[in-house]
Amino acid sequence: MVAQLGKPGADPRLRERIEAMDRRIEAVEDVASHEALKATFERCLRRLLVAALVAAIGIIAYAWAANPPPKTVTADLRNARLTGAFLRDADLRNAKLDGADLTGADLTGADLTGASLVKVVWSRTTCPDGTASDENGDTCQGHLSPG
């Protein structure tokens, strides 16, 4: 078509048709360029999201390693003789009190959450809720929560 443009007797609308075709080609090129740019952006966005996720995991791992959870210290009072002991408001969470003798001990307000209490002697003991073990069938079991 371009070769015919300069020849004598060429169609006068030929220039208009060529310009219209050029506009269509430019539109197709614009769409193709946009689609290529969109695909590149999506690939970069995925890589950026993966990098952000890896960085976040690294920060969390560093924070955990720099600040490990505190070690739980438990009292090992197995077979201890605690007769007459004043243990008011004592923190005995997770304590091992198996076989301990708590005769006459005052445990008012003590926290025995999770404590191991197998074969404990509870004679004349004031339980954490303030009741007397002698009134509870010689035990503080069932009366371990501070009143």
C-alpha positions as CSV (number, residue, x, y, z in Angstrom):
1,M,0.0,0.0,0.0
2,V,2.8,2.4,0.8
3,A,4.5,1.6,-2.6
4,Q,1.3,2.6,-4.4
5,L,1.0,5.9,-2.5
6,G,3.5,7.8,-4.7
7,K,2.3,6.3,-8.1
8,P,0.1,8.3,-10.3
9,G,-3.6,7.3,-10.3
10,A,-3.4,6.0,-6.7
11,D,-6.5,5.9,-4.6
12,P,-6.9,9.3,-2.8
13,R,-8.2,7.5,0.3
14,L,-5.0,5.4,0.5
15,R,-3.2,7.8,2.8
16,E,-6.2,7.8,5.2
17,R,-6.3,4.0,5.2
18,I,-2.6,3.8,5.9
19,E,-2.9,6.3,8.8
20,A,-5.9,4.4,10.2
21,M,-3.8,1.2,10.0
22,D,-0.9,2.9,11.7
23,R,-3.2,4.0,14.6
24,R,-4.5,0.4,15.0
25,I,-0.9,-0.9,15.0
26,E,0.0,1.7,17.7
27,A,-3.0,0.6,19.8
28,V,-1.9,-3.1,19.5
29,E,1.6,-2.1,20.4
30,D,0.3,-0.1,23.4
31,V,-1.7,-3.1,24.7
32,A,1.2,-5.5,24.2
33,S,3.5,-3.1,26.0
34,H,1.0,-2.8,28.9
35,E,0.6,-6.6,29.2
36,A,4.3,-7.1,29.2
37,L,4.7,-4.4,31.9
38,K,1.8,-5.9,33.9
39,A,3.4,-9.4,33.8
40,T,6.8,-8.0,34.9
41,F,5.1,-6.1,37.8
42,E,3.3,-9.3,38.9
43,R,6.6,-11.3,38.9
44,C,8.3,-8.6,40.9
45,L,5.4,-8.3,43.3
46,R,5.5,-12.0,44.1
47,R,9.2,-11.8,44.7
48,L,8.8,-8.8,46.9
49,L,6.1,-10.6,48.9
50,V,8.3,-13.6,49.4
51,A,11.2,-11.4,50.4
52,A,9.0,-9.6,52.9
53,L,7.8,-12.9,54.4
54,V,11.3,-14.2,54.7
55,A,12.4,-10.9,56.4
56,A,9.4,-11.1,58.8
57,I,10.2,-14.7,59.7
58,G,13.8,-13.7,60.3
59,I,12.8,-10.8,62.6
60,I,10.5,-13.1,64.6
61,A,13.2,-15.8,64.9
62,Y,15.8,-13.2,66.0
63,A,13.4,-11.7,68.6
64,W,12.6,-15.2,70.0
65,A,16.3,-16.1,70.1
66,A,17.2,-12.8,71.8
67,N,14.4,-13.1,74.3
68,P,13.8,-16.8,75.1
69,P,10.8,-17.6,77.3
70,P,11.8,-17.7,81.0
71,K,12.7,-21.0,82.5
72,T,10.1,-22.2,84.9
73,V,11.7,-22.8,88.3
74,T,9.8,-25.2,90.5
75,A,10.4,-26.0,94.2
76,D,11.4,-29.6,94.9
77,L,10.0,-30.2,98.4
78,R,9.5,-33.9,98.1
79,N,9.5,-35.6,101.5
80,A,10.3,-32.2,103.1
81,R,9.4,-31.7,106.8
82,L,7.5,-28.4,106.8
83,T,5.8,-28.8,110.2
84,G,4.6,-25.5,111.5
85,A,5.9,-23.7,108.4
86,F,4.5,-20.2,107.7
87,L,3.8,-20.4,103.9
88,R,1.1,-17.7,103.7
89,D,0.8,-16.3,100.1
90,A,3.7,-18.5,99.0
91,D,4.2,-19.2,95.3
92,L,4.2,-23.0,95.1
93,R,3.1,-23.3,91.5
94,N,4.2,-26.6,90.0
95,A,6.0,-27.5,93.3
96,K,6.8,-31.1,94.0
97,L,5.4,-31.7,97.5
98,D,5.1,-35.5,97.2
99,G,5.4,-37.0,100.7
100,A,5.9,-33.7,102.4
101,D,4.8,-33.3,106.1
102,L,2.7,-30.1,106.3
103,T,1.5,-30.7,109.9
104,G,0.5,-27.4,111.4
105,A,1.6,-25.4,108.4
106,D,-0.2,-22.2,107.4
107,L,-0.9,-22.2,103.6
108,T,-3.4,-19.4,103.6
109,G,-3.4,-17.7,100.2
110,A,-0.6,-19.9,98.8
111,D,-0.7,-20.7,95.1
112,L,-0.5,-24.5,94.6
113,T,-1.5,-24.5,90.9
114,G,-0.1,-27.5,89.2
115,A,1.7,-28.8,92.4
116,S,2.3,-32.5,92.8
117,L,0.7,-33.5,96.2
118,V,0.9,-37.3,96.4
119,K,0.9,-38.7,100.0
120,V,1.1,-35.3,101.7
121,V,0.5,-35.2,105.5
122,W,-2.2,-32.5,106.1
123,S,-2.6,-32.7,109.9
124,R,-3.8,-29.4,111.5
125,T,-2.8,-27.6,108.3
126,T,-4.5,-24.3,107.3
127,C,-5.4,-24.7,103.7
128,P,-4.9,-22.0,101.0
129,D,-8.6,-21.1,101.2
130,G,-8.3,-20.6,105.0
131,T,-10.1,-23.7,106.1
132,A,-8.6,-26.3,108.4
133,S,-7.5,-29.7,107.0
134,D,-8.9,-31.4,110.0
135,E,-12.3,-30.1,109.1
136,N,-11.9,-31.3,105.5
137,G,-11.2,-35.0,106.2
138,D,-7.5,-34.4,107.1
139,T,-6.7,-33.0,103.6
140,C,-6.6,-29.8,101.8
141,Q,-7.5,-31.4,98.5
142,G,-10.4,-29.5,97.1
143,H,-9.4,-26.4,99.2
144,L,-6.2,-25.5,97.3
145,S,-7.5,-22.3,95.7
146,P,-7.0,-19.1,97.8
147,G,-10.3,-17.9,99.2
